[in-house]
């Protein structure tokens, strides 16, 4: 169901955009987080939802064919669709223009700048062409869900490295099975927090180290 938006005047750095016009730069999502966010949005009044979208505008890169590519807030856009919203706001202050590049050069530049994650839920690198054209087609990544659930106790919440939850998810995947996440999420979460303190994780963004030594 399409929900109406409260459309007051916008600051110069914001511009309304249809979610259908935004192209993903990753293959997967943490669907548990999407469901949680969508539930909250469904309970919001129109003014509260408008405030949320203004607070979290979408940073994009303009690519070949003048198409817009998300570099953050994939979960927000997917949740907004589920909640019945069709539009969000672009952050014009964080919009690079690489529309002059051909598609191959564009994706190579995106990866160099840390603006895409062409890795599937099993840790396999995929061709850029496998990245879906719409956020509704992104598939679930339980490792990303696990990493998001321990953000704070396992690694710093204030680290703004792009795709850090995916990086941590890949690390956790090397130590445990997906079946553990599916059958005992609390145990997987406890294990992830312990694994995050090991020296092996020190190169990951937001690494806290062994706080028991403090």
C-alpha positions as MATLAB code, in Angstrom:
seq = 'XXXXXXXXXXXXXXXXXXXXXXXXXXXXXXXXXXXXXXXXXXXXXXXXXXXXXXXXXXXXXXXXXXXXXXXXXXXXXXXXXXXXXXXXXXXXXXXXXXXXXXXXXXXXXXXXXXXXXXXXXXXXXXXXXXXXXXXXXXXXXXXXXXXXXXXXXXXXXXXXXXXXXXXXXXXXXXXXXXXXXXXXXXXXXXXXXXXXXXXXXXXXXXXXXXXXXX';
ca = [
       0.000    0.000    0.000;
       1.349    3.422   -0.935;
       1.549    5.713    2.060;
       1.266    9.467    1.721;
       4.277   11.604    2.553;
       4.365   14.895    4.399;
       6.198   17.025    1.819;
       7.305   20.261    3.449;
      10.033   22.437    1.940;
      13.393   20.683    1.674;
      16.898   21.868    2.542;
      19.206   22.325   -0.435;
      21.091   19.055    0.122;
      17.968   16.850   -0.084;
      16.004   15.702   -3.111;
      13.123   13.232   -3.289;
      13.782   10.065   -5.305;
      11.804    6.920   -6.097;
      13.304    3.780   -4.558;
      12.677    2.095   -7.917;
      15.302    4.434   -9.422;
      18.049    3.378   -6.999;
      20.397    0.531   -7.936;
      22.052   -1.649   -5.252;
      25.795   -2.104   -4.899;
      25.621   -5.360   -2.924;
      24.109   -8.816   -3.374;
      22.562   -9.472    0.027;
      20.874   -7.981    3.098;
      20.276   -8.986    6.682;
      16.547   -9.663    6.339;
      16.049   -9.828   10.096;
      17.120   -6.192   10.299;
      14.925   -5.291    7.326;
      11.890   -6.859    9.022;
      12.639   -5.041   12.284;
      12.930   -1.687   10.532;
       9.825   -2.245    8.412;
       7.779   -3.044   11.511;
       8.890    0.207   13.142;
       8.090    2.200   10.006;
       4.616    0.688    9.764;
       3.893    1.930   13.274;
       5.055    5.473   12.508;
       2.821    8.411   11.794;
       3.465   10.326    8.583;
       5.435   13.125   10.241;
       7.611   10.664   12.159;
       8.378    8.729    8.980;
       9.193   11.950    7.143;
      11.618   12.916    9.920;
      13.307    9.508    9.638;
      13.830    9.816    5.882;
      15.222   13.325    6.288;
      17.586   12.151    9.010;
      18.851    9.260    6.859;
      19.148   10.558    3.291;
      20.612    8.207    0.706;
      24.207    8.717   -0.490;
      24.578    7.705   -4.122;
      27.006    7.607   -7.010;
      25.745    8.613  -10.440;
      26.920    5.963  -12.879;
      26.664    4.996  -16.560;
      23.412    6.030  -18.187;
      22.981    8.612  -15.414;
      21.686    5.845  -13.128;
      21.866    6.228   -9.354;
      23.710    3.622   -7.288;
      23.181    3.281   -3.534;
      26.336    3.315   -1.444;
      24.504    3.028    1.895;
      21.048    2.485    3.415;
      20.071   -0.596    1.385;
      18.256   -1.949    4.460;
      16.370    1.318    4.933;
      15.156    1.308    1.319;
      14.013   -2.323    1.433;
      12.220   -1.736    4.742;
      10.569    1.417    3.394;
       9.148   -0.550    0.461;
       7.746   -3.207    2.781;
       6.185   -0.482    4.926;
       4.506    1.023    1.869;
       6.789    3.954    1.096;
       7.919    4.456   -2.494;
      10.243    7.438   -2.105;
      13.195    8.459    0.061;
      15.601   11.392   -0.032;
      18.921   11.669   -1.831;
      21.818   13.266    0.002;
      23.105   15.605   -2.714;
      26.096   16.543   -0.559;
      27.336   12.934   -0.805;
      26.773   12.236   -4.494;
      29.757   11.539   -6.739;
      29.281   11.747  -10.507;
      31.009    8.951  -12.410;
      28.508    8.886  -15.251;
      31.327    9.510  -17.744;
      32.825    6.057  -17.046;
      31.914    2.935  -18.990;
      30.340    0.128  -16.986;
      33.571   -1.827  -16.453;
      35.556    1.209  -15.334;
      32.653    2.331  -13.155;
      32.509   -0.885  -11.136;
      36.279   -1.027  -10.826;
      36.264    2.508   -9.418;
      33.366    1.654   -7.107;
      35.311   -1.241   -5.638;
      38.528    0.781   -5.335;
      36.620    3.358   -3.320;
      34.955    0.715   -1.127;
      31.518    1.506   -2.537;
      30.369   -2.000   -3.484;
      30.313   -5.508   -2.006;
      30.095   -8.176   -4.751;
      30.270  -11.067   -2.251;
      27.383  -13.490   -1.751;
      26.137  -15.025    1.509;
      28.497  -17.981    1.109;
      31.550  -15.765    0.815;
      31.914  -16.179   -2.951;
      32.882  -13.251   -5.110;
      30.402  -12.710   -7.952;
      30.608  -10.698  -11.187;
      29.295   -7.157  -10.852;
      26.554   -8.080  -13.334;
      25.092  -10.431  -10.695;
      24.259   -7.518   -8.399;
      20.458   -7.081   -8.672;
      18.978   -3.934  -10.197;
      16.537   -3.403   -7.328;
      16.726   -3.684   -3.536;
      13.640   -5.934   -3.536;
      15.748   -8.638   -5.209;
      18.561   -8.725   -2.640;
      18.728  -12.042   -0.772;
      19.251  -12.836    2.902;
      22.701  -12.992    4.472;
      22.557  -14.545    7.971;
      26.201  -13.635    8.606;
      25.438   -9.978    8.110;
      22.480  -10.371   10.486;
      24.762  -11.932   13.097;
      27.352   -9.175   12.749;
      24.700   -6.470   13.074;
      23.385   -8.088   16.253;
      26.774   -7.830   18.000;
      27.691   -4.332   16.823;
      28.759   -2.563   20.008;
      29.797   -5.430   22.272;
      31.900   -7.092   19.544;
      33.191   -4.098   17.585;
      32.868   -0.337   17.739;
      29.512    1.022   16.697;
      30.977    4.393   15.700;
      33.301    3.035   13.012;
      31.944    4.189    9.640;
      33.838    1.821    7.348;
      31.504    0.862    4.463;
      30.192   -2.714    4.592;
      31.820   -3.374    7.971;
      29.025   -5.752    9.025;
      29.673   -7.827    5.911;
      33.392   -7.927    6.732;
      32.702   -9.091   10.268;
      30.139  -11.581    8.975;
      32.778  -13.123    6.715;
      35.104  -13.421    9.699;
      32.469  -15.145   11.834;
      31.608  -17.492    8.954;
      35.158  -18.866    9.045;
      34.607  -20.102   12.622;
      31.025  -21.415   12.746;
      28.334  -23.008   10.610;
      25.202  -21.354    9.265;
      23.261  -24.109   11.002;
      24.313  -22.720   14.386;
      22.804  -19.336   13.491;
      19.612  -21.030   12.325;
      19.209  -23.306   15.363;
      20.631  -21.281   18.270;
      21.092  -17.615   17.413;
      21.849  -16.626   21.014;
      24.717  -19.117   21.191;
      26.032  -17.910   17.823;
      25.871  -14.349   19.094;
      27.805  -15.182   22.281;
      30.439  -16.995   20.238;
      30.720  -14.078   17.805;
      31.442  -11.651   20.643;
      34.258  -13.895   21.877;
      35.646  -14.354   18.365;
      35.671  -10.598   17.840;
      38.170  -10.189   20.689;
      40.764  -12.530   19.179;
      43.979  -11.200   17.667;
      42.882  -12.692   14.326;
      40.241   -9.952   14.072;
      42.570   -7.006   14.660;
      42.516   -5.837   11.025;
      38.727   -5.604   10.910;
      37.004   -2.207   11.264;
      36.067   -1.227   14.799;
      38.205   -3.916   16.441;
      38.048   -3.625   20.232;
      40.630   -6.197   21.259;
      40.546   -8.290   24.405;
      38.884   -5.957   26.905;
      39.564   -8.446   29.716;
      43.170   -7.223   29.651;
      42.164   -3.665   30.511;
];
